[in-house]
Amino acid sequence: MKTVIFVIVSLVFGLLTTQAQTDENSSGSSSSFSITYDTDAEHKAFYRSFVTLDTDDNYRIKIKFMKRMKSHVKSYLIDQFGQKDMVIKDNTYSWTKGLEDEEIYVVKLKGNKLRINVNKELASDKLLKRFGLIGKELKEMTSQESGS
């Protein structure tokens, strides 16, 4: 079972790496990817995937975490972005900040999946640092140690 998971993780990581290498606009890009999976306890199987993509134009975070962590992640996002700016549609929670017709950032939580996209061309350095910190906190929050 662990071999199958390792092969799947390797394929996903390979595809992400290939996509990052073929993107013409991402000459200075970097990304990180981690999946944690533990089957030591029969009834406490744990998984999480955490991906950050940092290209010249965008900073993206994609997280898939345990369903039991959804309320904790949602509360954290409400603390960070506020209820006033939150839009709920079809069981998806989203926060968007824009400038004229362009989006500076989009945060979407649907079920146990979170996606964040920040337009680096429009975002200030302060905002980019804030999202870097948010990413670190979300990674820690969805890890097995803090989520148990």
C-alpha positions as CSV (number, residue, x, y, z in Angstrom):
1,M,0.0,0.0,0.0
2,K,2.8,2.4,0.9
3,T,4.5,1.6,-2.5
4,V,1.3,2.5,-4.4
5,I,1.0,5.8,-2.4
6,F,4.7,6.6,-3.1
7,V,4.2,6.0,-6.8
8,I,1.1,8.2,-6.9
9,V,2.9,11.0,-5.0
10,S,5.9,10.7,-7.3
11,L,3.7,11.0,-10.4
12,V,1.9,14.1,-9.0
13,F,5.1,15.7,-8.0
14,G,6.6,14.9,-11.5
15,L,3.6,16.5,-13.2
16,L,3.8,19.6,-11.1
17,T,7.5,19.9,-11.7
18,T,7.0,19.4,-15.5
19,Q,4.3,22.0,-15.6
20,A,6.4,24.5,-13.6
21,Q,9.3,23.9,-16.0
22,T,7.2,24.5,-19.2
23,D,5.6,27.7,-18.0
24,E,7.2,30.5,-20.0
25,N,6.3,33.2,-17.5
26,S,7.9,31.5,-14.5
27,S,11.6,32.0,-15.0
28,G,12.1,32.6,-11.3
29,S,9.6,30.1,-9.9
30,S,9.8,27.7,-7.0
31,S,7.4,25.3,-5.5
32,S,7.1,22.9,-2.7
33,F,4.9,19.8,-2.3
34,S,4.3,17.5,0.6
35,I,1.9,14.7,1.3
36,T,1.7,13.1,4.7
37,Y,0.0,9.7,5.0
38,D,0.0,7.5,8.1
39,T,-1.7,4.2,8.5
40,D,-0.2,3.0,11.7
41,A,-3.5,3.4,13.6
42,E,-6.3,1.5,11.8
43,H,-9.0,4.1,12.6
44,K,-6.8,7.2,12.5
45,A,-5.5,7.2,9.0
46,F,-4.1,10.7,8.2
47,Y,-3.4,12.4,5.0
48,R,-2.7,15.9,3.8
49,S,-1.3,17.5,0.7
50,F,0.2,20.9,0.8
51,V,1.5,22.7,-2.4
52,T,2.9,26.2,-2.8
53,L,3.7,27.5,-6.2
54,D,5.6,30.8,-6.3
55,T,6.0,32.1,-9.9
56,D,6.9,35.6,-11.1
57,D,3.2,36.5,-11.4
58,N,1.4,34.4,-8.8
59,Y,1.7,32.9,-5.4
60,R,-0.5,29.9,-4.9
61,I,-1.3,27.6,-2.0
62,K,-3.3,24.4,-2.5
63,I,-4.1,22.2,0.5
64,K,-6.2,19.1,0.9
65,F,-6.6,18.1,4.6
66,M,-8.6,15.8,6.9
67,K,-12.3,16.6,6.9
68,R,-12.3,16.8,10.6
69,M,-10.0,19.9,10.4
70,K,-12.5,21.9,8.3
71,S,-14.1,23.9,11.1
72,H,-10.6,24.8,12.5
73,V,-9.4,25.9,9.1
74,K,-12.6,27.9,8.4
75,S,-12.3,29.6,11.7
76,Y,-8.7,30.6,11.0
77,L,-9.7,32.0,7.6
78,I,-12.5,34.0,9.1
79,D,-10.1,35.4,11.6
80,Q,-7.7,36.4,8.9
81,F,-10.1,37.7,6.2
82,G,-13.2,38.6,8.2
83,Q,-16.9,37.5,7.9
84,K,-17.8,40.8,6.3
85,D,-15.9,39.9,3.1
86,M,-16.9,36.2,3.1
87,V,-19.1,34.9,0.4
88,I,-20.8,31.5,0.8
89,K,-22.1,29.8,-2.3
90,D,-22.8,26.1,-2.9
91,N,-21.0,25.2,0.4
92,T,-17.9,27.1,-0.8
93,Y,-16.5,29.9,1.4
94,S,-14.5,32.5,-0.5
95,W,-12.8,35.8,0.1
96,T,-11.8,38.0,-2.8
97,K,-10.0,41.4,-2.9
98,G,-9.8,43.2,-6.2
99,L,-8.5,46.4,-7.7
100,E,-10.7,47.7,-10.5
101,D,-11.3,44.7,-12.7
102,E,-8.5,42.5,-11.5
103,E,-8.2,40.2,-8.5
104,I,-5.4,40.8,-6.0
105,Y,-6.2,37.6,-4.1
106,V,-8.8,34.8,-4.0
107,V,-9.2,32.4,-1.1
108,K,-11.6,29.5,-1.6
109,L,-12.5,26.8,0.9
110,K,-14.7,23.9,-0.4
111,G,-15.1,20.9,1.8
112,N,-11.6,19.9,2.9
113,K,-9.8,21.7,0.0
114,L,-8.3,25.2,0.2
115,R,-7.0,27.2,-2.7
116,I,-5.3,30.6,-2.4
117,N,-4.1,32.6,-5.4
118,V,-2.3,36.0,-5.0
119,N,-1.5,38.2,-8.0
120,K,2.0,39.3,-7.2
121,E,1.9,42.1,-9.8
122,L,-0.9,43.8,-7.9
123,A,-0.2,42.7,-4.3
124,S,2.1,44.8,-2.0
125,D,5.2,43.3,-0.4
126,K,3.4,43.5,2.9
127,L,0.5,41.4,1.6
128,L,2.8,38.9,0.1
129,K,4.6,38.4,3.4
130,R,1.2,38.1,5.1
131,F,0.2,35.3,2.7
132,G,3.6,33.6,3.3
133,L,2.9,33.6,7.0
134,I,-0.7,32.4,6.4
135,G,0.7,29.5,4.4
136,K,3.1,28.5,7.1
137,E,0.3,28.6,9.7
138,L,-2.0,26.6,7.6
139,K,0.7,24.0,7.0
140,E,1.2,23.7,10.7
141,M,-2.5,23.7,11.5
142,T,-3.2,20.9,9.0
143,S,-0.3,18.7,10.1
144,Q,-1.0,15.5,12.0
145,E,0.5,16.7,15.3
146,S,-1.6,19.8,15.6
147,G,-4.7,18.3,14.0
148,S,-5.0,15.3,16.3
